[in-house]
Amino acid sequence: MPEHAVLDDLPPQMHAPVFETDRPKTVRLRLEAGDEVPAHSHPGFDIVFHVVTGRMELALDGETHEVAAGELLRFGGDRDISPRAPVDSTAVLVFAPAVDD
């Protein structure tokens, strides 16, 4: 049976799991204007970062990428990541186990 979720129905915290299971882990990230998540990494995962509303400045290893609503980035979780929201913004992140090429 497919899992169904509505982003607006998730708990109001900054990081909210989208589905009950972590296959793959999917998280809604909600930031208010000026909010920033400190640099961190997710080794062992490949990440898809999809901005749903607003826009975010995503620092990857110190290089900033502007991502607007409807745009996606994919990158390795071993990189340092730090999202910042210049305006109220929402993104969905999918953490897939990394596969060696």
C-alpha positions as CSV (number, residue, x, y, z in Angstrom):
1,M,0.0,0.0,0.0
2,P,1.5,3.4,-0.8
3,E,2.1,5.9,2.0
4,H,0.4,9.3,1.6
5,A,1.3,12.5,3.4
6,V,0.3,16.2,3.3
7,L,3.1,18.6,4.2
8,D,0.7,21.1,5.8
9,D,-0.6,18.3,8.1
10,L,2.8,17.6,9.6
11,P,3.8,18.8,13.1
12,P,4.9,22.4,13.1
13,Q,8.6,21.8,14.2
14,M,11.5,22.7,12.0
15,H,12.3,19.1,11.0
16,A,9.3,16.8,10.6
17,P,9.3,13.2,9.3
18,V,7.0,12.9,6.3
19,F,6.4,9.2,6.5
20,E,6.3,6.7,9.5
21,T,9.1,4.6,8.1
22,D,12.6,5.6,6.9
23,R,12.5,3.8,3.6
24,P,13.9,6.2,2.4
25,K,14.0,8.7,5.2
26,T,12.0,11.8,4.1
27,V,11.9,15.0,6.1
28,R,10.1,18.3,5.7
29,L,12.3,21.3,6.6
30,R,10.5,24.5,7.5
31,L,12.5,27.6,8.0
32,E,11.3,31.2,8.8
33,A,13.0,34.1,7.1
34,G,16.6,34.4,8.5
35,D,16.7,30.9,10.0
36,E,19.8,28.8,9.3
37,V,20.7,25.2,10.1
38,P,24.3,24.9,11.3
39,A,26.7,23.0,9.0
40,H,26.5,19.2,9.4
41,S,26.7,16.1,7.2
42,H,24.9,12.8,6.6
43,P,27.6,10.3,5.7
44,G,26.3,7.1,4.0
45,F,23.4,8.9,2.3
46,D,22.7,10.6,-1.0
47,I,20.3,13.5,-0.5
48,V,17.6,15.1,-2.7
49,F,16.8,18.6,-1.6
50,H,13.5,20.0,-3.0
51,V,12.4,23.5,-2.2
52,V,8.6,23.5,-2.2
53,T,7.9,27.1,-1.1
54,G,10.0,30.2,-0.8
55,R,13.7,29.9,-1.6
56,M,16.8,28.7,0.3
57,E,20.5,29.3,0.2
58,L,22.1,25.9,0.6
59,A,25.8,25.9,1.6
60,L,27.6,22.7,0.5
61,D,31.2,22.6,1.7
62,G,31.1,26.4,1.9
63,E,29.8,27.0,-1.6
64,T,26.3,28.5,-1.7
65,H,23.6,27.4,-4.1
66,E,20.4,29.3,-4.4
67,V,17.4,27.0,-4.8
68,A,14.0,28.4,-5.5
69,A,10.5,26.8,-5.2
70,G,10.2,23.9,-7.6
71,E,14.0,23.4,-7.9
72,L,15.9,20.4,-6.6
73,L,19.5,19.6,-5.8
74,R,21.1,16.1,-5.4
75,F,24.4,15.6,-3.5
76,G,26.3,13.2,-1.4
77,G,25.6,13.3,2.4
78,D,29.3,13.3,3.2
79,R,29.4,17.0,2.3
80,D,28.9,19.7,4.9
81,I,25.3,21.1,4.4
82,S,23.9,24.3,5.9
83,P,20.5,25.6,4.6
84,R,19.5,29.2,5.2
85,A,16.1,30.8,4.3
86,P,16.1,34.5,3.2
87,V,12.3,34.2,3.2
88,D,9.8,31.8,4.9
89,S,10.5,28.5,3.1
90,T,9.7,24.8,3.1
91,A,11.8,22.0,1.6
92,V,11.5,18.2,1.4
93,L,14.7,16.2,1.8
94,V,15.0,12.5,0.9
95,F,17.9,10.5,2.3
96,A,18.7,7.5,0.2
97,P,21.4,5.0,1.3
98,A,24.5,5.8,-0.8
99,V,25.5,3.1,-3.3
100,D,29.1,2.7,-4.3
101,D,29.6,3.2,-8.0
